[in-house]
């Protein structure tokens, strides 16, 4: 292993070992408590521009494969782990995590105190960092980091969104056939506006019985409204994605027009915040949030769901929407059903058979 050098925007300088790409990268440092699914996390477009500090101690045991990609490439800029294991044991794996990171040009950092980094982030909030296998000087790293654009100023949608519309044709993973279920014919169609959608979420929509078409984020609202009026689609999904929702002014304006047309709308992740903004709500930056798995409480359910965001919707959203789900740990609202409208949204990606999916299915004609 070669050395890798790390500089955080608060002035912390660290040295560790590298097991990934031989390069220099800048991104926002967050921590994630997920114990498995590292490959899915790395390839989730919602994690575009991030360095992910995994709190799980042992990483690499399950390897990687060509099947469990959430998108066509890696989006995370780097990962940080306490102990990396190159020897993997998983019948579905066809490469090590190290080989995967090198292939995808992602920095892998190991042999470092991840608990120290997690504590720093909890006390000070997520922050920008630079990591390099090529630059060892603290001063030079600090200089490069100072020149980089801040995470909250970057429009990640332009990079993450599909350039061409397509029909998504796979459902969830089927252990019996060792493949994803095939989409069946359906008379209900939804349009997914792609701000950085992940494959597993599209799979869930297919399993609900929808025909799922994914369109670029630049798709104009009038085109969608015309198709809705002609009965070609029954609803719109605002997908997850990376970055600061408050800078996506054009996207919010297009969503406002969809709301005026009374189209059934379901927002997830970034789409959750954009829908709130389009309805006149406020989205605020919070100091720190634990990326990864959270217990989410509904009316009669508790789900363990993935949450990846440094934002929250202000409490005055209660004037125009009902809170349907909260975080168990701090009672903050994470899912909404808007009053007198065919609109609902969630900060998290719902689990299979979630009541949120069932509610959206009833809305789509």
Residue frames as qw, qx, qy, qz and C-alpha x, y, z in Angstrom:
[[0.000, 0.887, 0.462, 0.000, 0.00, 0.00, 0.00],
 [0.390, 0.370, -0.036, 0.842, 1.14, 3.54, -0.67],
 [0.162, -0.382, -0.475, 0.776, 0.71, 6.54, 1.60],
 [0.020, 0.695, 0.501, 0.515, -2.19, 8.95, 1.27],
 [0.233, -0.106, -0.341, 0.905, -2.29, 12.43, 2.78],
 [0.137, -0.708, -0.664, -0.195, -5.46, 14.11, 4.02],
 [0.136, -0.017, -0.230, 0.963, -6.23, 17.73, 4.80],
 [0.061, -0.691, -0.720, 0.030, -9.55, 18.92, 6.26],
 [0.121, 0.726, 0.183, 0.651, -10.84, 22.48, 5.92],
 [0.533, -0.835, -0.064, -0.121, -10.61, 22.91, 9.72],
 [0.044, 0.838, -0.528, 0.133, -6.82, 22.48, 9.46],
 [0.807, -0.308, 0.500, -0.062, -6.46, 18.82, 10.45],
 [0.479, 0.612, -0.595, -0.205, -3.68, 17.03, 8.54],
 [0.829, -0.233, 0.477, -0.176, -3.47, 13.23, 8.57],
 [0.266, 0.487, -0.781, -0.288, -1.45, 10.44, 6.99],
 [0.818, -0.012, 0.474, -0.325, -2.84, 6.99, 6.20],
 [0.333, -0.151, 0.837, 0.407, -2.57, 4.13, 3.70],
 [0.542, 0.391, -0.157, -0.727, -4.28, 3.96, 0.32],
 [0.470, 0.027, 0.877, 0.093, -5.94, 0.93, -1.26],
 [0.531, 0.695, 0.451, -0.176, -7.72, 2.67, -4.13],
 [0.589, 0.736, 0.139, 0.304, -6.91, 4.97, -7.02],
 [0.590, -0.245, 0.008, 0.769, -3.55, 6.74, -7.24],
 [0.148, 0.650, 0.369, 0.647, -4.83, 10.29, -7.53],
 [0.081, -0.106, -0.388, 0.912, -5.84, 13.55, -5.82],
 [0.192, -0.562, -0.681, -0.428, -9.49, 14.35, -5.05],
 [0.087, -0.077, 0.350, -0.929, -11.52, 17.04, -3.28],
 [0.417, -0.427, -0.681, -0.424, -14.96, 16.52, -1.74],
 [0.474, -0.549, 0.200, -0.659, -17.19, 16.87, 1.28],
 [0.259, 0.146, -0.913, 0.281, -16.46, 14.56, 4.21],
 [0.701, -0.326, 0.006, -0.634, -19.42, 12.79, 5.84],
 [0.128, -0.256, 0.939, -0.190, -19.78, 9.66, 7.91],
 [0.723, 0.000, -0.402, -0.561, -21.99, 6.65, 7.19],
 [0.492, -0.356, 0.691, -0.392, -23.06, 3.94, 9.65],
 [0.892, 0.225, -0.162, -0.357, -24.01, 1.28, 7.07],
 [0.623, -0.449, 0.640, 0.035, -22.47, -2.12, 7.81],
 [0.568, 0.107, 0.727, 0.371, -22.79, -3.45, 4.25],
 [0.437, 0.784, 0.435, 0.075, -23.60, -2.28, 0.72],
 [0.323, -0.635, 0.190, 0.676, -20.44, -0.22, 0.25],
 [0.306, 0.084, 0.652, 0.689, -20.48, -0.74, -3.51],
 [0.042, 0.732, 0.641, 0.227, -24.08, 0.49, -3.70],
 [0.257, -0.863, -0.183, 0.394, -23.22, 3.54, -1.61],
 [0.384, -0.399, 0.395, 0.733, -20.19, 4.39, -3.76],
 [0.160, 0.182, 0.698, 0.674, -22.26, 4.19, -6.97],
 [0.013, 0.765, 0.624, -0.158, -25.34, 6.05, -5.63],
 [0.303, 0.564, 0.186, 0.745, -25.54, 9.42, -7.45],
 [0.412, -0.867, -0.202, -0.195, -26.84, 10.94, -4.18],
 [0.717, -0.580, 0.099, 0.374, -23.28, 10.57, -2.90],
 [0.602, 0.627, 0.084, 0.487, -21.74, 12.54, -5.74],
 [0.161, 0.770, -0.212, 0.579, -18.82, 14.64, -4.54],
 [0.669, -0.673, 0.154, -0.276, -18.46, 12.97, -1.13],
 [0.316, 0.363, -0.830, 0.284, -15.73, 11.34, 0.90],
 [0.784, -0.405, -0.215, -0.418, -17.52, 8.69, 2.96],
 [0.002, -0.445, 0.781, -0.438, -16.09, 7.78, 6.35],
 [0.742, -0.224, -0.557, -0.297, -17.54, 4.34, 7.18],
 [0.451, -0.595, 0.450, -0.490, -18.11, 3.72, 10.88],
 [0.994, -0.057, 0.019, -0.086, -18.16, -0.07, 10.39],
 [0.451, -0.710, 0.500, 0.206, -14.72, -1.37, 11.39],
 [0.503, -0.140, 0.773, 0.360, -14.18, -4.13, 8.81],
 [0.555, 0.673, 0.025, -0.488, -14.68, -3.23, 5.14],
 [0.286, 0.566, -0.685, -0.360, -13.94, -5.25, 1.98],
 [0.435, -0.128, 0.876, -0.167, -15.05, -8.69, 3.16],
 [0.651, 0.461, 0.546, -0.255, -17.87, -8.94, 0.60],
 [0.430, -0.008, 0.588, 0.685, -15.90, -7.71, -2.42],
 [0.343, 0.513, -0.007, -0.787, -17.70, -6.19, -5.41],
 [0.507, 0.252, 0.790, 0.236, -19.48, -7.29, -8.58],
 [0.045, 0.058, 0.465, 0.882, -20.95, -6.00, -11.84],
 [0.213, -0.514, -0.780, -0.285, -24.57, -6.48, -10.73],
 [0.345, -0.705, -0.533, 0.318, -25.07, -4.40, -7.59],
 [0.263, 0.049, 0.088, 0.960, -24.30, -1.02, -9.15],
 [0.129, 0.681, 0.535, -0.483, -26.78, 1.76, -8.35],
 [0.389, 0.847, -0.052, -0.358, -25.69, 3.53, -11.54],
 [0.852, 0.498, -0.086, 0.140, -23.27, 3.11, -14.41],
 [0.526, 0.472, -0.394, 0.588, -20.27, 4.45, -12.47],
 [0.505, -0.419, -0.500, 0.565, -18.95, 5.47, -9.06],
 [0.003, 0.861, 0.208, 0.465, -20.01, 8.89, -7.76],
 [0.607, -0.777, 0.016, 0.168, -18.32, 9.07, -4.37],
 [0.332, 0.849, -0.387, 0.137, -14.88, 10.71, -4.57],
 [0.326, 0.399, -0.789, 0.336, -13.39, 8.48, -1.90],
 [0.792, -0.492, -0.280, -0.229, -14.02, 6.21, 1.06],
 [0.021, 0.591, -0.644, 0.485, -12.34, 6.02, 4.45],
 [0.885, -0.274, -0.324, -0.191, -12.25, 2.81, 6.51],
 [0.534, -0.709, 0.445, -0.117, -10.54, 1.58, 9.68],
 [0.489, -0.296, 0.799, 0.184, -9.57, -1.89, 8.46],
 [0.660, 0.475, -0.284, -0.508, -9.61, -2.93, 4.80],
 [0.671, -0.153, 0.725, 0.036, -9.66, -6.63, 3.84],
 [0.310, 0.478, -0.565, -0.598, -8.58, -7.49, 0.32],
 [0.102, -0.007, -0.988, -0.115, -9.52, -11.16, 0.71],
 [0.549, -0.024, 0.069, -0.833, -13.29, -11.31, 0.16],
 [0.092, 0.091, 0.991, -0.046, -15.79, -14.11, 0.72],
 [0.504, 0.425, 0.293, -0.693, -19.02, -13.76, -1.26],
 [0.576, 0.189, 0.758, 0.240, -20.34, -16.13, -3.91],
 [0.415, 0.828, 0.375, 0.032, -21.64, -13.19, -5.97],
 [0.154, -0.877, 0.251, 0.381, -18.39, -11.20, -5.90],
 [0.859, 0.413, 0.131, 0.271, -16.09, -11.14, -8.91],
 [0.459, 0.558, -0.233, 0.651, -13.49, -8.61, -7.73],
 [0.453, -0.372, -0.495, 0.641, -12.10, -7.07, -4.56],
 [0.029, -0.933, -0.308, 0.183, -13.24, -3.66, -3.36],
 [0.351, -0.617, 0.329, 0.623, -9.70, -2.40, -4.07],
 [0.343, 0.108, 0.710, 0.605, -9.91, -3.54, -7.70],
 [0.113, 0.769, 0.614, 0.134, -13.32, -1.88, -7.98],
 [0.184, -0.894, -0.092, 0.398, -12.06, 1.44, -6.59],
 [0.357, -0.397, 0.505, 0.678, -9.05, 1.47, -8.91],
 [0.285, 0.382, 0.752, 0.456, -11.28, 0.68, -11.89],
 [0.012, -0.853, -0.506, -0.128, -13.63, 3.53, -10.92],
 [0.365, 0.458, -0.148, 0.797, -10.81, 5.98, -10.02],
 [0.527, -0.763, -0.128, -0.352, -11.97, 6.34, -6.41],
 [0.152, 0.544, -0.658, 0.498, -9.53, 6.91, -3.55],
 [0.816, -0.419, -0.388, -0.093, -9.62, 4.30, -0.76],
 [0.033, 0.648, -0.515, 0.560, -8.15, 5.30, 2.61],
 [0.857, -0.347, -0.375, -0.067, -7.46, 2.81, 5.42],
 [0.689, -0.140, -0.402, 0.586, -5.52, 2.35, 8.66],
 [0.005, 0.380, -0.093, 0.920, -6.94, 5.55, 10.12],
 [0.001, -0.261, -0.757, 0.599, -8.98, 6.36, 13.23],
 [0.140, -0.433, -0.612, -0.647, -12.48, 6.60, 11.75],
 [0.381, -0.690, -0.585, 0.191, -13.98, 7.17, 15.22],
 [0.320, -0.435, -0.064, 0.839, -11.89, 10.34, 15.53],
 [0.009, 0.089, 0.478, 0.874, -13.15, 11.58, 12.16],
 [0.285, -0.565, -0.722, -0.282, -16.75, 10.72, 13.08],
 [0.379, -0.650, -0.436, 0.493, -16.49, 12.62, 16.37],
 [0.220, -0.246, 0.160, 0.930, -15.02, 15.61, 14.53],
 [0.123, -0.274, -0.612, -0.732, -17.91, 15.64, 12.05],
 [0.353, -0.633, -0.689, -0.007, -20.52, 15.28, 14.79],
 [0.364, -0.617, -0.283, 0.637, -19.05, 18.25, 16.68],
 [0.123, -0.455, 0.221, 0.854, -18.21, 20.53, 13.75],
 [0.654, 0.589, 0.196, -0.432, -20.47, 19.32, 10.93],
 [0.828, 0.308, 0.343, 0.321, -19.59, 17.92, 7.52],
 [0.103, -0.854, 0.238, 0.450, -16.68, 19.72, 5.86],
 [0.698, 0.673, -0.237, -0.052, -14.59, 19.87, 2.73],
 [0.671, -0.519, 0.480, 0.224, -11.39, 17.82, 2.47],
 [0.584, 0.659, -0.441, -0.176, -8.68, 16.85, 0.04],
 [0.825, -0.315, 0.462, 0.082, -6.87, 13.51, -0.17],
 [0.549, 0.739, -0.364, -0.139, -3.87, 12.70, -2.33],
 [0.935, -0.157, 0.194, 0.253, -1.41, 9.92, -2.99],
 [0.647, 0.518, 0.091, 0.552, 0.68, 12.39, -4.99],
 [0.033, 0.732, -0.166, 0.660, 0.88, 15.48, -2.74],
 [0.671, -0.301, -0.577, 0.354, 2.38, 15.10, 0.74],
 [0.215, 0.129, -0.243, 0.937, 2.80, 18.76, 1.70],
 [0.054, -0.616, -0.677, 0.398, 0.21, 20.11, 4.14],
 [0.029, 0.571, -0.002, -0.821, 0.58, 23.62, 2.75],
 [0.124, 0.142, -0.681, -0.708, 0.15, 22.50, -0.85],
 [0.113, -0.404, -0.904, -0.079, -2.93, 20.44, 0.05],
 [0.035, -0.645, -0.471, 0.601, -4.40, 23.42, 1.88],
 [0.063, 0.427, -0.296, -0.852, -3.75, 25.61, -1.15],
 [0.141, -0.077, -0.840, -0.518, -5.46, 23.15, -3.52],
 [0.104, -0.526, -0.824, 0.182, -8.44, 22.81, -1.20],
 [0.006, -0.588, -0.238, 0.773, -8.85, 26.59, -0.95],
 [0.135, 0.279, -0.496, -0.812, -9.13, 26.80, -4.75],
 [0.052, -0.234, -0.943, -0.230, -11.83, 24.13, -4.99],
 [0.410, -0.348, -0.260, -0.802, -15.50, 24.96, -5.31],
 [0.340, -0.135, 0.698, -0.616, -17.57, 24.36, -2.17],
 [0.092, 0.205, 0.971, 0.084, -19.93, 21.36, -2.23],
 [0.191, 0.637, 0.624, -0.411, -23.06, 23.45, -1.64],
 [0.191, 0.666, -0.170, -0.701, -22.23, 25.64, -4.65],
 [0.026, -0.229, 0.850, 0.474, -22.06, 22.76, -7.15],
 [0.753, 0.215, 0.027, -0.621, -24.99, 21.73, -9.37],
 [0.325, -0.255, 0.907, 0.081, -24.53, 17.95, -9.30],
 [0.684, 0.438, 0.475, -0.339, -27.75, 17.36, -11.26],
 [0.488, 0.743, -0.305, -0.340, -26.05, 18.32, -14.52],
 [0.089, 0.498, -0.861, -0.051, -23.52, 15.51, -14.02],
 [0.342, -0.034, 0.894, -0.288, -25.84, 12.88, -12.56],
 [0.644, 0.419, 0.321, -0.553, -28.97, 13.16, -14.71],
 [0.646, 0.217, 0.667, 0.301, -29.51, 10.95, -17.75],
 [0.004, -0.362, 0.342, 0.867, -28.99, 12.64, -21.11],
 [0.388, -0.022, -0.666, -0.637, -31.63, 10.52, -22.88],
 [0.714, -0.155, 0.265, -0.630, -35.04, 9.25, -21.77],
 [0.343, 0.194, -0.911, -0.123, -35.33, 5.48, -21.27],
 [0.810, -0.329, -0.177, -0.451, -37.72, 2.81, -19.99],
 [0.188, -0.485, 0.798, -0.303, -36.46, 1.02, -16.87],
 [0.764, 0.082, -0.490, -0.411, -37.03, -2.71, -17.37],
 [0.523, 0.054, -0.803, 0.280, -35.93, -4.46, -14.16],
 [0.623, -0.677, -0.167, -0.354, -37.57, -5.11, -10.80],
 [0.468, -0.722, 0.470, -0.196, -36.03, -6.22, -7.51],
 [0.170, 0.456, -0.873, -0.019, -33.42, -8.97, -7.09],
 [0.908, -0.099, -0.062, -0.402, -34.85, -12.49, -7.18],
 [0.367, -0.552, 0.747, -0.059, -32.79, -15.06, -5.23],
 [0.824, 0.142, 0.533, -0.129, -34.49, -18.01, -6.93],
 [0.753, 0.619, 0.162, 0.153, -33.42, -17.03, -10.43],
 [0.610, -0.403, 0.131, 0.670, -30.28, -15.13, -9.31],
 [0.243, 0.284, 0.380, 0.846, -31.30, -12.15, -11.41],
 [0.199, 0.206, 0.258, -0.923, -33.52, -9.09, -11.30],
 [0.432, 0.517, 0.716, -0.184, -37.22, -9.56, -12.04],
 [0.204, 0.198, 0.521, 0.805, -38.29, -8.42, -15.48],
 [0.286, 0.239, 0.201, -0.906, -40.79, -5.57, -15.84],
 [0.287, 0.404, 0.865, 0.079, -44.26, -6.70, -16.89],
 [0.015, 0.452, 0.461, 0.764, -46.74, -4.91, -19.13],
 [0.127, -0.475, -0.591, 0.640, -48.65, -2.18, -17.28],
 [0.114, 0.736, 0.493, 0.449, -51.42, 0.31, -17.98],
 [0.334, -0.930, -0.095, 0.125, -50.06, 2.68, -15.33],
 [0.690, 0.375, -0.068, 0.615, -47.07, 4.77, -16.29],
 [0.359, -0.889, -0.067, 0.277, -44.99, 7.15, -14.19],
 [0.534, 0.720, -0.148, 0.418, -42.34, 9.58, -15.33],
 [0.707, -0.555, -0.095, 0.428, -39.21, 9.78, -13.16],
 [0.254, 0.930, -0.158, 0.212, -37.38, 13.10, -13.39],
 [0.894, -0.058, -0.196, 0.399, -33.75, 12.12, -12.91],
 [0.109, -0.945, 0.232, -0.204, -31.82, 14.39, -10.55],
 [0.094, 0.544, -0.807, 0.210, -29.54, 11.48, -9.65],
 [0.873, -0.167, 0.037, -0.457, -31.78, 8.44, -9.36],
 [0.194, -0.427, 0.883, -0.029, -30.49, 5.08, -8.14],
 [0.421, 0.079, -0.798, -0.424, -31.35, 1.78, -9.78],
 [0.145, -0.193, -0.924, 0.297, -32.78, 0.06, -6.69],
 [0.263, 0.377, 0.381, -0.802, -35.43, 2.78, -6.35],
 [0.484, 0.295, -0.437, -0.698, -36.47, 2.35, -9.99],
 [0.293, 0.015, -0.954, -0.067, -36.67, -1.39, -9.33],
 [0.084, 0.298, 0.755, -0.578, -39.15, -0.75, -6.52],
 [0.415, 0.388, 0.015, -0.823, -41.35, 1.37, -8.79],
 [0.449, 0.196, -0.745, -0.453, -41.41, -1.45, -11.33],
 [0.171, -0.110, -0.952, 0.231, -42.43, -3.89, -8.59],
 [0.272, 0.323, 0.461, -0.780, -45.40, -1.63, -7.81],
 [0.499, 0.491, 0.712, 0.062, -46.73, -2.45, -11.28],
 [0.209, 0.865, 0.003, -0.456, -45.76, 0.76, -13.04],
 [0.727, 0.479, 0.136, 0.473, -44.24, 1.29, -16.44],
 [0.426, -0.776, 0.006, 0.465, -41.29, 3.49, -15.50],
 [0.592, 0.648, 0.101, 0.468, -39.81, 6.05, -17.88],
 [0.523, -0.587, -0.051, 0.616, -36.77, 8.03, -16.72],
 [0.413, 0.817, 0.206, 0.346, -36.29, 11.48, -18.26],
 [0.495, 0.232, -0.219, 0.809, -33.54, 14.12, -18.01],
 [0.231, -0.572, -0.469, 0.632, -33.82, 16.78, -15.31],
 [0.032, -0.250, 0.226, 0.941, -33.92, 19.36, -18.11],
 [0.011, 0.432, 0.830, 0.352, -37.27, 18.02, -19.40],
 [0.161, -0.186, 0.016, -0.969, -39.74, 20.90, -19.59],
 [0.281, 0.196, 0.746, -0.572, -42.86, 20.79, -17.45],
 [0.566, 0.379, -0.035, -0.731, -45.17, 21.66, -20.36],
 [0.475, 0.272, -0.783, -0.294, -44.13, 18.48, -22.19],
 [0.083, -0.047, -0.936, 0.338, -44.95, 16.44, -19.07],
 [0.371, 0.307, 0.433, -0.762, -48.27, 18.25, -18.57],
 [0.564, 0.340, -0.385, -0.647, -49.28, 17.59, -22.18],
 [0.404, 0.132, -0.902, -0.081, -48.58, 13.87, -21.78],
 [0.084, 0.153, 0.802, -0.572, -50.55, 13.80, -18.53],
 [0.480, 0.344, 0.157, -0.792, -53.56, 15.46, -20.16],
 [0.594, 0.316, -0.570, -0.472, -53.40, 12.94, -23.01],
 [0.909, -0.254, 0.164, -0.286, -53.42, 10.08, -20.50],
 [0.734, 0.463, -0.472, 0.153, -49.93, 8.89, -21.46],
 [0.365, 0.176, -0.703, 0.585, -48.66, 9.14, -17.89],
 [0.520, -0.653, -0.513, -0.198, -50.43, 8.95, -14.54],
 [0.544, -0.828, -0.032, 0.133, -47.89, 10.54, -12.24],
 [0.442, 0.742, -0.348, 0.365, -44.44, 12.07, -11.77],
 [0.819, -0.469, -0.130, 0.303, -41.60, 11.04, -9.47],
 [0.121, 0.915, -0.314, 0.222, -38.97, 13.57, -8.41],
 [0.897, 0.032, -0.371, 0.237, -35.87, 11.47, -7.81],
 [0.644, -0.680, 0.050, 0.346, -33.11, 11.63, -5.26],
 [0.602, 0.660, -0.072, 0.443, -29.81, 13.31, -6.04],
 [0.642, -0.241, -0.250, 0.683, -26.83, 15.16, -4.61],
 [0.276, 0.280, 0.043, 0.918, -26.19, 18.72, -3.56],
 [0.026, 0.290, 0.420, -0.860, -27.92, 21.82, -2.26],
 [0.222, 0.596, 0.756, 0.158, -31.59, 22.02, -3.30],
 [0.020, -0.836, -0.255, 0.485, -31.67, 25.79, -2.76],
 [0.111, -0.517, 0.446, 0.722, -29.49, 26.46, -5.82],
 [0.217, 0.192, 0.867, 0.405, -31.75, 24.49, -8.20],
 [0.255, 0.396, 0.207, -0.858, -33.97, 27.44, -9.08],
 [0.417, 0.219, -0.553, -0.687, -34.93, 26.27, -12.59],
 [0.292, -0.111, -0.949, -0.038, -35.94, 22.82, -11.36],
 [0.043, 0.365, 0.672, -0.643, -38.17, 24.34, -8.66],
 [0.343, 0.359, -0.074, -0.865, -39.94, 26.57, -11.21],
 [0.425, 0.095, -0.763, -0.478, -40.70, 23.59, -13.44],
 [0.202, -0.229, -0.918, 0.254, -42.10, 21.64, -10.46],
 [0.200, 0.325, 0.368, -0.848, -44.37, 24.58, -9.59],
 [0.478, 0.231, -0.387, -0.754, -46.02, 24.19, -12.99],
 [0.398, -0.048, -0.909, -0.114, -46.53, 20.46, -12.42],
 [0.027, -0.279, -0.738, 0.614, -48.23, 21.28, -9.11],
 [0.339, 0.315, 0.048, -0.885, -50.55, 23.76, -10.83],
 [0.516, 0.149, -0.641, -0.548, -51.54, 21.03, -13.31],
 [0.751, -0.267, 0.351, -0.492, -52.57, 18.79, -10.37],
 [0.734, 0.311, -0.601, -0.052, -50.36, 15.90, -11.49],
 [0.873, -0.488, -0.006, -0.001, -49.79, 13.22, -8.81],
 [0.365, 0.730, -0.479, 0.322, -46.23, 13.78, -7.55],
 [0.885, -0.443, -0.053, 0.130, -43.93, 11.68, -5.37],
 [0.256, 0.835, -0.405, 0.270, -40.61, 13.20, -4.28],
 [0.924, -0.304, -0.106, 0.206, -37.69, 11.25, -2.76],
 [0.691, -0.193, 0.019, 0.696, -34.44, 12.58, -1.28],
 [0.175, -0.144, 0.166, 0.960, -33.49, 15.69, -3.24],
 [0.182, -0.394, -0.640, -0.634, -36.94, 15.53, -4.85],
 [0.399, -0.632, -0.622, 0.231, -38.47, 15.77, -1.34],
 [0.295, -0.509, -0.133, 0.798, -36.76, 19.12, -0.79],
 [0.051, 0.029, 0.466, 0.883, -37.47, 20.46, -4.28],
 [0.243, -0.552, -0.723, -0.336, -41.18, 19.68, -3.84],
 [0.363, -0.670, -0.455, 0.462, -41.19, 21.56, -0.52],
 [0.223, -0.327, 0.137, 0.908, -39.52, 24.58, -2.12],
 [0.060, -0.233, -0.637, -0.732, -42.01, 24.52, -5.00],
 [0.344, -0.650, -0.666, -0.127, -44.85, 24.56, -2.45],
 [0.116, -0.844, 0.031, -0.522, -43.41, 27.63, -0.72],
 [0.823, -0.545, -0.079, 0.139, -41.53, 25.82, 2.05],
 [0.050, 0.879, -0.466, 0.094, -38.02, 26.54, 3.27],
 [0.956, 0.019, -0.207, 0.206, -35.10, 24.13, 3.21],
 [0.232, -0.907, 0.320, -0.148, -32.38, 24.79, 5.77],
 [0.591, 0.416, -0.638, 0.267, -28.82, 23.50, 6.24],
 [0.777, -0.617, 0.004, -0.127, -28.25, 21.56, 9.44],
 [0.226, -0.798, 0.559, 0.011, -24.95, 21.14, 11.24],
 [0.035, 0.362, -0.927, -0.093, -24.49, 17.42, 10.97],
 [0.865, 0.029, 0.081, -0.494, -26.44, 14.32, 10.07],
 [0.504, -0.287, 0.810, 0.088, -25.56, 10.67, 10.20],
 [0.563, 0.372, -0.508, -0.535, -25.53, 9.34, 6.66],
 [0.176, 0.131, -0.976, 0.011, -26.72, 5.75, 6.36],
 [0.393, -0.384, -0.814, -0.186, -29.42, 3.77, 8.16],
 [0.212, -0.171, 0.368, -0.889, -32.07, 5.43, 10.32],
 [0.027, 0.402, 0.904, -0.142, -35.18, 4.03, 12.04],
 [0.205, -0.111, -0.229, -0.945, -38.19, 5.81, 10.53],
 [0.145, 0.308, 0.842, -0.419, -41.58, 5.70, 12.30],
 [0.233, -0.264, -0.519, -0.779, -44.88, 5.87, 10.45],
 [0.605, -0.358, 0.011, -0.711, -48.41, 5.64, 11.84],
 [0.913, -0.256, 0.208, -0.239, -48.18, 1.89, 12.50],
 [0.917, 0.293, -0.085, 0.256, -44.77, 1.00, 11.10],
 [0.343, -0.814, 0.373, 0.284, -41.05, 1.35, 11.74],
 [0.851, 0.497, 0.001, 0.169, -38.69, 1.06, 8.77],
 [0.562, -0.547, 0.294, 0.547, -34.88, 1.07, 8.66],
 [0.578, 0.771, 0.234, 0.131, -34.13, 3.39, 5.75],
 [0.627, 0.015, 0.096, 0.773, -31.17, 5.09, 4.13],
 [0.008, 0.972, 0.213, -0.094, -30.94, 8.86, 4.69],
 [0.642, -0.004, 0.140, 0.754, -28.27, 11.00, 3.00],
 [0.121, 0.810, 0.271, 0.505, -28.66, 14.74, 3.49],
 [0.369, -0.128, -0.367, 0.844, -27.42, 17.83, 5.33],
 [0.214, -0.206, -0.153, -0.943, -30.75, 19.62, 4.94],
 [0.014, 0.415, 0.866, -0.280, -34.19, 19.68, 6.52],
 [0.085, -0.589, -0.480, -0.645, -37.52, 21.32, 5.76],
 [0.059, -0.225, 0.401, -0.886, -38.51, 24.09, 8.17],
 [0.074, 0.263, 0.878, -0.393, -41.27, 23.38, 10.67],
 [0.377, 0.395, 0.167, -0.821, -43.76, 25.79, 9.07],
 [0.270, 0.094, -0.807, -0.517, -44.30, 23.15, 6.36],
 [0.025, 0.288, 0.909, -0.301, -46.91, 21.80, 8.81],
 [0.309, 0.448, 0.216, -0.810, -49.19, 24.62, 7.64],
 [0.583, 0.442, -0.321, -0.602, -49.54, 23.00, 4.21],
 [0.640, 0.225, -0.723, -0.128, -48.71, 19.32, 4.74],
 [0.849, -0.456, 0.101, -0.248, -49.29, 16.44, 7.13],
 [0.001, 0.604, -0.793, 0.080, -46.26, 14.73, 8.63],
 [0.921, 0.007, -0.226, -0.317, -46.56, 10.99, 7.93],
 [0.907, -0.040, -0.269, 0.320, -43.15, 9.74, 9.11],
 [0.206, -0.922, 0.282, -0.165, -40.57, 10.92, 11.66],
 [0.507, 0.417, -0.686, 0.314, -37.06, 9.90, 12.69],
 [0.756, -0.479, -0.444, 0.032, -37.21, 7.79, 15.84],
 [0.630, -0.081, -0.320, 0.703, -34.07, 9.37, 17.31],
 [0.170, -0.167, -0.175, 0.955, -35.13, 13.03, 17.21],
 [0.252, 0.635, 0.658, -0.317, -38.77, 13.20, 16.03],
 [0.085, 0.481, -0.275, -0.828, -37.92, 15.34, 12.98],
 [0.734, 0.491, 0.282, -0.376, -40.29, 15.11, 10.00],
 [0.256, -0.376, 0.742, 0.493, -38.98, 13.03, 7.10],
 [0.089, 0.275, 0.838, 0.462, -42.12, 12.30, 5.04],
 [0.229, 0.304, 0.226, -0.897, -45.05, 14.50, 4.06],
 [0.198, 0.503, 0.789, 0.293, -48.49, 14.33, 2.46],
 [0.029, 0.015, 0.041, 0.999, -49.53, 17.74, 1.17],
 [0.292, 0.424, 0.624, -0.587, -52.99, 19.03, 2.11],
 [0.555, 0.655, 0.304, -0.413, -55.69, 18.82, -0.59],
 [0.373, 0.708, -0.494, -0.339, -53.12, 17.79, -3.19],
 [0.994, 0.105, -0.010, 0.009, -51.95, 14.60, -4.89],
 [0.390, 0.705, -0.478, 0.349, -48.43, 15.10, -3.56],
 [0.814, -0.573, 0.088, 0.018, -46.29, 13.18, -1.11],
 [0.485, 0.691, -0.462, 0.271, -42.58, 12.97, -0.44],
 [0.858, -0.497, -0.015, 0.127, -39.94, 11.38, 1.77],
 [0.081, -0.873, 0.476, 0.069, -36.40, 12.35, 2.72],
 [0.424, -0.352, 0.831, 0.070, -35.48, 8.65, 2.58],
 [0.461, 0.163, -0.719, -0.494, -35.89, 5.87, 0.03],
 [0.766, -0.223, 0.270, -0.538, -38.81, 3.78, 1.36],
 [0.278, -0.237, 0.930, 0.030, -38.35, 0.06, 1.92],
 [0.274, -0.115, -0.823, -0.484, -40.26, -2.53, -0.10],
 [0.346, -0.539, -0.761, -0.100, -43.98, -2.65, 0.79],
 [0.145, -0.160, -0.352, 0.910, -43.79, 0.76, 2.47],
 [0.171, 0.707, 0.626, -0.281, -47.10, 2.53, 3.04],
 [0.037, 0.661, -0.173, -0.729, -45.66, 5.47, 1.09],
 [0.014, -0.127, 0.809, 0.574, -45.46, 3.37, -2.08],
 [0.071, 0.464, 0.883, 0.003, -49.01, 2.15, -1.52],
 [0.085, 0.745, 0.332, -0.572, -50.25, 5.71, -1.10],
 [0.056, 0.510, -0.446, -0.734, -48.57, 6.81, -4.33],
 [0.078, 0.103, 0.927, 0.352, -50.01, 3.82, -6.20],
 [0.116, 0.648, 0.717, -0.229, -53.52, 4.92, -5.18],
 [0.057, 0.726, 0.023, -0.685, -52.83, 8.43, -6.49],
 [0.007, 0.348, -0.670, -0.656, -51.73, 7.30, -9.97],
 [0.718, 0.367, 0.332, -0.490, -54.64, 6.64, -12.33]]
